[in-house]
Amino acid sequence: MPGAANKRGDPRHDAAGVAHLRAANARERAREAREAADQATTEYARRAHRRVAEMHTELALSHEDFARTLRVGGDDPEEM
């Protein structure tokens, strides 16, 4: 049935919503890591916090891509 993947209660719709929540959470952690880098007292700590921020930003993008894949009815990348 066309469009069935976009109805509420559909596992793909629910999974996409969860992926968006995870992306938002990862973006918040990235923001917090950037703030920690700005307040760090050593260059080593600043670099470490920046690496963590970059990792969380990439994680957020991954979650958003996953949600987008589910919303358009593509294959679940986890099942490939």
N, C-alpha and C positions, 0 to 999 in steps of 0.2 A: 504494500500500500504506500503510494508516494506521500512523503511528508510525515509519515508515522514517527520518524526519529525525532521530530521536533515537539511532540506532544508531551505534556506533563505526565509524570509517572513512568515514562519510558526510561529504561536504564541508561541509554545514551544521553538523554537530556539531563538526567540526574548526574551522571559522570561528568558531563561538560560543566555543569554548575559547580561541582566539587573542584574541578580543575581550575576554574576561575578563582575560587576561594584560595586554593593553594598558590596561585600566581600572585594574588594580592598579598598573601602572607609572605611570600618570598620577596616581593618588592619592599615590604615593610622591613624585613630583616636586612635587605641591602641598604636601605636608608639608614638604619641604625648602625650598620657597620661603617658606612661613610662618615657618619657623625663621630663614631669612635676613632676613626682614622684622623679626623680633624683635631681631636683632642689628645691624641697619643703624644707621648713625650719623647719617644725615640723613633728614628727612621724605620727601624726594624718593625716596630709595632704598627706604624702607619702603613707600611707595605703589606703587612699581614692582614690588617683590616680591609685594605683596598682589594686584596685578592678575595677575601670572603665576600665583599660587596659584589665583585664581578661574578663570582660563582652563583650568588643568589639571584642576580639579574638574569644570568643565563638560565637558571632553573625556572624563573618566572616565564621567560620566553618559551621554554619547553612546555610548561603547563598550558600556556595560551595556545600554542600550536596544537596540542593534544585536544583541547576543548574545541578548537576550530574544526579539527578533523572529525570529531564526533558530531558536531552540529550540522555539518554538511553531509553526514551519512557515510563518510569514508570508513575504511577498515580501521579497526582498533589496532594501533601500532603495538600494543602489548601482546596481541594474539599472533603477531607475525613471526 
